[in-house]
Amino acid sequence: MTDLYRSVMSASAAECGVDVTKCLVSGKLRDVVRARHIAWYILHTHFGWSPMTISRNAKFFSDITIRYGIGRVGDMPATSSVGDIVERVLSRVH
């Protein structure tokens, strides 16, 4: 299960303009939180994960979801809706 969590989290982060490398996160806090919420939405609605399962995996990968670096690494186009991001993340994961 943790491989799926890592894949979805990484794809969501990339789509939201957040760089996740070497267990450090670089990006604005707003973008990191958005990436995490989108990833959790995908895990729950598309893969059937319960909030408890997501929470356990989030704790396991707390370096990705809690530690924030400094600076902006990417820019998400202003025209990107959450639905567009979800579709792009799913295409990266599958």
The first five atom37 places (N, CA, C, CB, O) and aatype in JSON, in Angstrom:
{
  "aatype": [12, 16, 3, 10, 18, 1, 15, 19, 12, 15, 0, 15, 0, 0, 6, 4, 7, 19, 3, 19, 16, 11, 4, 10, 19, 15, 7, 11, 10, 1, 3, 19, 19, 1, 0, 1, 8, 9, 0, 17, 18, 9, 10, 8, 16, 8, 13, 7, 17, 15, 14, 12, 16, 9, 15, 1, 2, 0, 11, 13, 13, 15, 3, 9, 16, 9, 1, 18, 7, 9, 7, 1, 19, 7, 3, 12, 14, 0, 16, 15, 15, 19, 7, 3, 9, 19, 6, 1, 19, 10, 15, 1, 19, 8],
  "atom_mask": [
    [1, 1, 1, 1, 1],
    [1, 1, 1, 1, 1],
    [1, 1, 1, 1, 1],
    [1, 1, 1, 1, 1],
    [1, 1, 1, 1, 1],
    [1, 1, 1, 1, 1],
    [1, 1, 1, 1, 1],
    [1, 1, 1, 1, 1],
    [1, 1, 1, 1, 1],
    [1, 1, 1, 1, 1],
    [1, 1, 1, 1, 1],
    [1, 1, 1, 1, 1],
    [1, 1, 1, 1, 1],
    [1, 1, 1, 1, 1],
    [1, 1, 1, 1, 1],
    [1, 1, 1, 1, 1],
    [1, 1, 1, 0, 1],
    [1, 1, 1, 1, 1],
    [1, 1, 1, 1, 1],
    [1, 1, 1, 1, 1],
    [1, 1, 1, 1, 1],
    [1, 1, 1, 1, 1],
    [1, 1, 1, 1, 1],
    [1, 1, 1, 1, 1],
    [1, 1, 1, 1, 1],
    [1, 1, 1, 1, 1],
    [1, 1, 1, 0, 1],
    [1, 1, 1, 1, 1],
    [1, 1, 1, 1, 1],
    [1, 1, 1, 1, 1],
    [1, 1, 1, 1, 1],
    [1, 1, 1, 1, 1],
    [1, 1, 1, 1, 1],
    [1, 1, 1, 1, 1],
    [1, 1, 1, 1, 1],
    [1, 1, 1, 1, 1],
    [1, 1, 1, 1, 1],
    [1, 1, 1, 1, 1],
    [1, 1, 1, 1, 1],
    [1, 1, 1, 1, 1],
    [1, 1, 1, 1, 1],
    [1, 1, 1, 1, 1],
    [1, 1, 1, 1, 1],
    [1, 1, 1, 1, 1],
    [1, 1, 1, 1, 1],
    [1, 1, 1, 1, 1],
    [1, 1, 1, 1, 1],
    [1, 1, 1, 0, 1],
    [1, 1, 1, 1, 1],
    [1, 1, 1, 1, 1],
    [1, 1, 1, 1, 1],
    [1, 1, 1, 1, 1],
    [1, 1, 1, 1, 1],
    [1, 1, 1, 1, 1],
    [1, 1, 1, 1, 1],
    [1, 1, 1, 1, 1],
    [1, 1, 1, 1, 1],
    [1, 1, 1, 1, 1],
    [1, 1, 1, 1, 1],
    [1, 1, 1, 1, 1],
    [1, 1, 1, 1, 1],
    [1, 1, 1, 1, 1],
    [1, 1, 1, 1, 1],
    [1, 1, 1, 1, 1],
    [1, 1, 1, 1, 1],
    [1, 1, 1, 1, 1],
    [1, 1, 1, 1, 1],
    [1, 1, 1, 1, 1],
    [1, 1, 1, 0, 1],
    [1, 1, 1, 1, 1],
    [1, 1, 1, 0, 1],
    [1, 1, 1, 1, 1],
    [1, 1, 1, 1, 1],
    [1, 1, 1, 0, 1],
    [1, 1, 1, 1, 1],
    [1, 1, 1, 1, 1],
    [1, 1, 1, 1, 1],
    [1, 1, 1, 1, 1],
    [1, 1, 1, 1, 1],
    [1, 1, 1, 1, 1],
    [1, 1, 1, 1, 1],
    [1, 1, 1, 1, 1],
    [1, 1, 1, 0, 1],
    [1, 1, 1, 1, 1],
    [1, 1, 1, 1, 1],
    [1, 1, 1, 1, 1],
    [1, 1, 1, 1, 1],
    [1, 1, 1, 1, 1],
    [1, 1, 1, 1, 1],
    [1, 1, 1, 1, 1],
    [1, 1, 1, 1, 1],
    [1, 1, 1, 1, 1],
    [1, 1, 1, 1, 1],
    [1, 1, 1, 1, 1]
  ],
  "atom_positions": [
    [[0.8, -1.2, 0.0], [0.0, 0.0, 0.0], [0.84, 1.26, 0.0], [-0.91, 0.0, 1.18], [0.46, 2.27, -0.6]],
    [[1.98, 1.22, 0.66], [2.8, 2.42, 0.75], [3.35, 2.85, -0.6], [3.93, 2.21, 1.72], [3.59, 4.04, -0.81]],
    [[3.55, 1.9, -1.52], [4.02, 2.28, -2.86], [2.97, 3.09, -3.59], [4.37, 1.03, -3.67], [3.29, 4.06, -4.27]],
    [[1.7, 2.71, -3.45], [0.62, 3.47, -4.07], [0.54, 4.86, -3.44], [-0.73, 2.73, -3.92], [0.37, 5.85, -4.15]],
    [[0.65, 4.93, -2.12], [0.61, 6.23, -1.44], [1.73, 7.13, -1.96], [0.73, 6.05, 0.1], [1.51, 8.29, -2.28]],
    [[2.92, 6.56, -2.04], [4.08, 7.34, -2.5], [3.88, 7.81, -3.94], [5.37, 6.51, -2.39], [4.19, 8.95, -4.27]],
    [[3.37, 6.94, -4.8], [3.14, 7.3, -6.21], [2.12, 8.41, -6.35], [2.69, 6.08, -7.0], [2.34, 9.38, -7.08]],
    [[1.0, 8.27, -5.65], [-0.06, 9.28, -5.74], [0.43, 10.6, -5.15], [-1.33, 8.81, -5.01], [0.19, 11.66, -5.73]],
    [[1.12, 10.54, -4.0], [1.62, 11.76, -3.36], [2.61, 12.48, -4.28], [2.29, 11.44, -2.01], [2.54, 13.69, -4.44]],
    [[3.54, 11.73, -4.87], [4.56, 12.33, -5.74], [3.93, 12.94, -6.98], [5.6, 11.28, -6.14], [4.3, 14.04, -7.39]],
    [[2.99, 12.23, -7.59], [2.33, 12.75, -8.79], [1.51, 13.99, -8.47], [1.42, 11.68, -9.42], [1.52, 14.95, -9.24]],
    [[0.82, 13.97, -7.35], [0.02, 15.13, -6.94], [0.92, 16.32, -6.66], [-0.83, 14.78, -5.7], [0.61, 17.45, -7.04]],
    [[2.03, 16.08, -5.99], [2.98, 17.16, -5.69], [3.51, 17.77, -6.98], [4.14, 16.64, -4.83], [3.58, 19.0, -7.11]],
    [[3.89, 16.92, -7.92], [4.42, 17.43, -9.19], [3.39, 18.27, -9.94], [4.88, 16.26, -10.08], [3.73, 19.31, -10.51]],
    [[2.14, 17.83, -9.93], [1.09, 18.57, -10.63], [0.77, 19.91, -9.95], [-0.18, 17.73, -10.7], [0.27, 20.83, -10.59]],
    [[1.07, 20.01, -8.66], [0.79, 21.25, -7.92], [2.02, 22.14, -7.82], [0.28, 20.92, -6.52], [1.99, 23.15, -7.12]],
    [[3.09, 21.79, -8.51], [4.28, 22.63, -8.52], [5.15, 22.49, -7.28], [0.0, 0.0, 0.0], [5.86, 23.42, -6.92]],
    [[5.09, 21.33, -6.63], [5.88, 21.09, -5.43], [6.95, 20.06, -5.77], [4.99, 20.61, -4.24], [6.65, 19.04, -6.38]],
    [[8.18, 20.33, -5.37], [9.28, 19.41, -5.64], [9.49, 18.51, -4.42], [10.59, 20.18, -5.98], [9.75, 18.99, -3.33]],
    [[9.36, 17.21, -4.61], [9.57, 16.26, -3.53], [10.8, 15.43, -3.89], [8.31, 15.34, -3.3], [10.72, 14.5, -4.69]],
    [[11.92, 15.78, -3.28], [13.15, 15.04, -3.56], [13.9, 14.78, -2.27], [14.05, 15.82, -4.55], [13.94, 15.62, -1.37]],
    [[14.47, 13.61, -2.17], [15.3, 13.22, -1.03], [14.6, 13.5, 0.3], [16.62, 13.96, -1.08], [15.23, 13.97, 1.25]],
    [[13.31, 13.19, 0.36], [12.52, 13.33, 1.59], [12.39, 14.77, 2.06], [13.13, 12.5, 2.68], [12.06, 15.0, 3.23]],
    [[12.63, 15.72, 1.19], [12.41, 17.12, 1.53], [11.37, 17.67, 0.58], [13.74, 17.95, 1.46], [11.28, 17.24, -0.57]],
    [[10.61, 18.61, 1.05], [9.58, 19.22, 0.23], [9.92, 20.67, 0.04], [8.17, 19.06, 0.86], [10.22, 21.38, 1.0]],
    [[9.86, 21.12, -1.2], [10.13, 22.52, -1.5], [8.91, 23.09, -2.19], [11.39, 22.67, -2.38], [8.42, 22.52, -3.17]],
    [[8.43, 24.18, -1.71], [7.27, 24.81, -2.32], [6.52, 25.63, -1.29], [0.0, 0.0, 0.0], [6.82, 25.56, -0.09]],
    [[5.56, 26.39, -1.75], [4.75, 27.17, -0.83], [3.84, 26.24, -0.05], [3.92, 28.25, -1.58], [3.34, 25.25, -0.58]],
    [[3.63, 26.56, 1.2], [2.8, 25.72, 2.06], [1.42, 25.49, 1.45], [2.66, 26.36, 3.45], [0.89, 24.39, 1.53]],
    [[0.85, 26.51, 0.84], [-0.47, 26.39, 0.2], [-0.46, 25.29, -0.86], [-0.89, 27.73, -0.43], [-1.4, 24.49, -0.94]],
    [[0.59, 25.24, -1.67], [0.68, 24.24, -2.73], [0.89, 22.84, -2.17], [1.82, 24.59, -3.68], [0.35, 21.86, -2.69]],
    [[1.67, 22.75, -1.09], [1.92, 21.44, -0.47], [0.62, 20.89, 0.12], [3.0, 21.55, 0.63], [0.31, 19.71, -0.03]],
    [[-0.13, 21.76, 0.8], [-1.4, 21.33, 1.39], [-2.38, 20.93, 0.29], [-2.0, 22.46, 2.27], [-3.09, 19.93, 0.43]],
    [[-2.42, 21.69, -0.79], [-3.31, 21.35, -1.91], [-2.94, 19.99, -2.5], [-3.24, 22.45, -3.0], [-3.81, 19.17, -2.79]],
    [[-1.64, 19.76, -2.69], [-1.18, 18.48, -3.24], [-1.58, 17.33, -2.33], [0.34, 18.5, -3.44], [-2.01, 16.28, -2.8]],
    [[-1.43, 17.53, -1.03], [-1.77, 16.47, -0.08], [-3.27, 16.19, -0.1], [-1.33, 16.85, 1.35], [-3.68, 15.03, -0.11]],
    [[-4.08, 17.23, -0.12], [-5.53, 17.03, -0.13], [-5.99, 16.33, -1.41], [-6.25, 18.38, 0.01], [-6.86, 15.46, -1.37]],
    [[-5.4, 16.71, -2.54], [-5.76, 16.05, -3.8], [-5.35, 14.58, -3.77], [-5.09, 16.77, -5.0], [-6.1, 13.71, -4.19]],
    [[-4.14, 14.31, -3.26], [-3.68, 12.92, -3.16], [-4.6, 12.11, -2.26], [-2.24, 12.87, -2.62], [-4.95, 10.98, -2.6]],
    [[-5.0, 12.67, -1.13], [-5.87, 11.94, -0.21], [-7.25, 11.73, -0.83], [-5.99, 12.69, 1.12], [-7.86, 10.67, -0.65]],
    [[-7.73, 12.72, -1.56], [-9.02, 12.58, -2.26], [-8.95, 11.42, -3.25], [-9.4, 13.91, -2.99], [-9.87, 10.6, -3.32]],
    [[-7.87, 11.35, -4.02], [-7.7, 10.28, -5.0], [-7.63, 8.92, -4.32], [-6.43, 10.52, -5.85], [-8.28, 7.97, -4.75]],
    [[-6.84, 8.82, -3.25], [-6.71, 7.55, -2.55], [-8.06, 7.08, -1.99], [-5.69, 7.67, -1.41], [-8.36, 5.89, -2.0]],
    [[-8.86, 8.02, -1.51], [-10.15, 7.66, -0.92], [-11.19, 7.33, -1.99], [-10.66, 8.79, -0.04], [-11.86, 6.29, -1.91]],
    [[-11.34, 8.19, -2.98], [-12.43, 8.01, -3.94], [-12.1, 7.04, -5.07], [-12.8, 9.33, -4.53], [-12.99, 6.32, -5.54]],
    [[-10.86, 7.01, -5.51], [-10.51, 6.16, -6.66], [-9.93, 4.81, -6.26], [-9.52, 6.89, -7.54], [-10.02, 3.84, -7.02]],
    [[-9.32, 4.74, -5.07], [-8.71, 3.48, -4.65], [-9.38, 2.88, -3.42], [-7.23, 3.7, -4.37], [-8.99, 1.8, -2.97]],
    [[-10.39, 3.57, -2.87], [-11.16, 3.02, -1.77], [-10.47, 2.97, -0.42], [0.0, 0.0, 0.0], [-10.87, 2.21, 0.45]],
    [[-9.43, 3.76, -0.23], [-8.73, 3.78, 1.04], [-9.59, 4.47, 2.09], [-7.36, 4.47, 0.92], [-10.25, 5.46, 1.8]],
    [[-9.58, 3.94, 3.3], [-10.29, 4.58, 4.41], [-9.42, 5.72, 4.96], [-10.63, 3.54, 5.53], [-8.2, 5.72, 4.76]],
    [[-10.03, 6.68, 5.64], [-9.24, 7.75, 6.26], [-8.17, 7.2, 7.21], [-10.16, 8.7, 7.01], [-7.09, 7.78, 7.31]],
    [[-8.46, 6.09, 7.9], [-7.49, 5.49, 8.82], [-6.27, 4.96, 8.06], [-8.14, 4.35, 9.62], [-5.14, 5.15, 8.49]],
    [[-6.5, 4.31, 6.93], [-5.39, 3.8, 6.11], [-4.55, 4.94, 5.58], [-5.93, 2.95, 4.95], [-3.32, 4.87, 5.6]],
    [[-5.2, 5.99, 5.11], [-4.47, 7.16, 4.61], [-3.65, 7.77, 5.73], [-5.44, 8.2, 4.01], [-2.49, 8.13, 5.52]],
    [[-4.24, 7.9, 6.9], [-3.55, 8.49, 8.04], [-2.32, 7.68, 8.43], [-4.5, 8.6, 9.23], [-1.27, 8.25, 8.71]],
    [[-2.45, 6.35, 8.46], [-1.3, 5.5, 8.8], [-0.17, 5.68, 7.79], [-1.72, 4.02, 8.86], [1.0, 5.78, 8.18]],
    [[-0.5, 5.73, 6.51], [0.52, 5.92, 5.5], [1.11, 7.32, 5.56], [-0.05, 5.66, 4.11], [2.31, 7.5, 5.32]],
    [[0.29, 8.31, 5.88], [0.78, 9.68, 6.0], [1.79, 9.79, 7.13], [-0.38, 10.66, 6.22], [2.78, 10.51, 7.01]],
    [[1.55, 9.08, 8.22], [2.5, 9.1, 9.33], [3.8, 8.43, 8.91], [1.91, 8.4, 10.58], [4.89, 8.88, 9.27]],
    [[3.68, 7.35, 8.14], [4.87, 6.64, 7.68], [5.71, 7.53, 6.77], [4.47, 5.35, 6.94], [6.93, 7.48, 6.8]],
    [[5.03, 8.35, 5.97], [5.72, 9.26, 5.07], [5.59, 10.7, 5.55], [5.18, 9.13, 3.65], [5.37, 11.61, 4.75]],
    [[5.72, 10.91, 6.85], [5.54, 12.26, 7.39], [6.56, 13.23, 6.84], [5.63, 12.23, 8.91], [6.31, 14.44, 6.81]],
    [[7.71, 12.74, 6.39], [8.7, 13.64, 5.79], [8.13, 14.31, 4.55], [9.99, 12.87, 5.44], [8.46, 15.46, 4.27]],
    [[7.28, 13.62, 3.8], [6.71, 14.19, 2.59], [5.56, 15.14, 2.93], [6.22, 13.09, 1.65], [5.4, 16.17, 2.28]],
    [[4.76, 14.8, 3.92], [3.54, 15.57, 4.16], [3.68, 16.63, 5.23], [2.44, 14.65, 4.53], [2.79, 17.48, 5.36]],
    [[4.74, 16.63, 5.99], [4.85, 17.59, 7.09], [6.05, 18.52, 6.94], [4.95, 16.85, 8.4], [5.93, 19.71, 7.26]],
    [[7.19, 18.04, 6.49], [8.37, 18.9, 6.41], [8.33, 19.74, 5.15], [9.67, 18.06, 6.45], [8.12, 19.22, 4.05]],
    [[8.52, 21.03, 5.29], [8.42, 21.94, 4.16], [9.74, 22.68, 3.96], [7.27, 22.95, 4.38], [10.31, 23.2, 4.92]],
    [[10.21, 22.72, 2.74], [11.41, 23.47, 2.42], [11.07, 24.93, 2.16], [0.0, 0.0, 0.0], [9.93, 25.36, 2.36]],
    [[12.06, 25.66, 1.73], [11.88, 27.09, 1.46], [11.9, 27.3, -0.04], [12.97, 27.95, 2.16], [12.68, 26.67, -0.75]],
    [[11.06, 28.19, -0.53], [11.12, 28.58, -1.93], [10.04, 27.95, -2.77], [0.0, 0.0, 0.0], [9.3, 27.06, -2.35]],
    [[9.98, 28.44, -3.97], [8.97, 28.01, -4.94], [9.67, 27.25, -6.05], [8.16, 29.23, -5.51], [10.64, 27.75, -6.62]],
    [[9.22, 26.07, -6.36], [9.89, 25.26, -7.36], [9.13, 25.19, -8.66], [10.12, 23.88, -6.84], [9.74, 25.02, -9.71]],
    [[7.85, 25.31, -8.62], [7.08, 25.19, -9.85], [5.89, 26.11, -9.8], [0.0, 0.0, 0.0], [5.6, 26.71, -8.77]],
    [[5.22, 26.22, -10.88], [4.03, 27.06, -10.94], [2.9, 26.26, -11.55], [4.3, 28.35, -11.74], [3.03, 25.73, -12.65]],
    [[1.82, 26.18, -10.85], [0.66, 25.5, -11.4], [-0.13, 26.52, -12.21], [-0.22, 24.87, -10.27], [-0.4, 27.61, -11.71]],
    [[-0.48, 26.2, -13.43], [-1.25, 27.15, -14.23], [-2.53, 27.56, -13.52], [-1.57, 26.56, -15.6], [-3.21, 26.73, -12.91]],
    [[-2.85, 28.83, -13.59], [-4.04, 29.35, -12.91], [-5.31, 28.71, -13.46], [-4.12, 30.86, -13.06], [-6.33, 28.67, -12.77]],
    [[-5.25, 28.2, -14.68], [-6.45, 27.62, -15.29], [-6.69, 26.17, -14.85], [-6.33, 27.68, -16.79], [-7.73, 25.6, -15.17]],
    [[-5.73, 25.58, -14.14], [-5.9, 24.19, -13.71], [-6.95, 24.09, -12.62], [-4.56, 23.62, -13.21], [-6.83, 24.7, -11.56]],
    [[-7.97, 23.3, -12.89], [-8.97, 23.05, -11.86], [-8.55, 21.79, -11.11], [-10.4, 22.9, -12.48], [-7.69, 21.04, -11.56]],
    [[-9.16, 21.58, -9.97], [-8.86, 20.38, -9.2], [-9.16, 19.13, -10.02], [-9.66, 20.37, -7.87], [-8.42, 18.15, -9.97]],
    [[-10.25, 19.16, -10.78], [-10.6, 18.01, -11.62], [-9.52, 17.7, -12.64], [0.0, 0.0, 0.0], [-9.2, 16.53, -12.88]],
    [[-8.94, 18.75, -13.25], [-7.85, 18.55, -14.21], [-6.64, 17.93, -13.53], [-7.45, 19.89, -14.87], [-6.01, 17.02, -14.07]],
    [[-6.33, 18.42, -12.34], [-5.17, 17.91, -11.61], [-5.39, 16.44, -11.24], [-4.91, 18.75, -10.34], [-4.49, 15.62, -11.38]],
    [[-6.59, 16.12, -10.78], [-6.91, 14.73, -10.42], [-6.72, 13.82, -11.63], [-8.36, 14.62, -9.89], [-6.13, 12.75, -11.51]],
    [[-7.21, 14.23, -12.79], [-7.06, 13.42, -14.01], [-5.59, 13.23, -14.37], [-7.81, 14.07, -15.18], [-5.19, 12.13, -14.75]],
    [[-4.79, 14.28, -14.27], [-3.36, 14.17, -14.6], [-2.63, 13.28, -13.6], [-2.71, 15.56, -14.64], [-1.76, 12.5, -13.99]],
    [[-2.97, 13.39, -12.33], [-2.35, 12.53, -11.32], [-2.7, 11.07, -11.59], [-2.81, 12.94, -9.89], [-1.82, 10.21, -11.55]],
    [[-3.96, 10.79, -11.88], [-4.37, 9.41, -12.16], [-3.66, 8.86, -13.39], [-5.88, 9.33, -12.36], [-3.31, 7.68, -13.43]],
    [[-3.44, 9.7, -14.4], [-2.74, 9.22, -15.6], [-1.28, 8.93, -15.3], [-2.85, 10.26, -16.73], [-0.69, 8.05, -15.92]],
    [[-0.68, 9.64, -14.36], [0.71, 9.37, -13.96], [0.82, 8.08, -13.17], [1.27, 10.54, -13.14], [1.79, 7.34, -13.3]],
    [[-0.18, 7.81, -12.34], [-0.13, 6.66, -11.44], [-0.44, 5.37, -12.18], [-1.12, 6.84, -10.29], [0.17, 4.33, -11.9]],
    [[-1.37, 5.41, -13.14], [-1.77, 4.18, -13.85], [-0.8, 3.82, -14.93], [-3.15, 4.34, -14.45], [-0.99, 2.82, -15.62]]
  ]
}
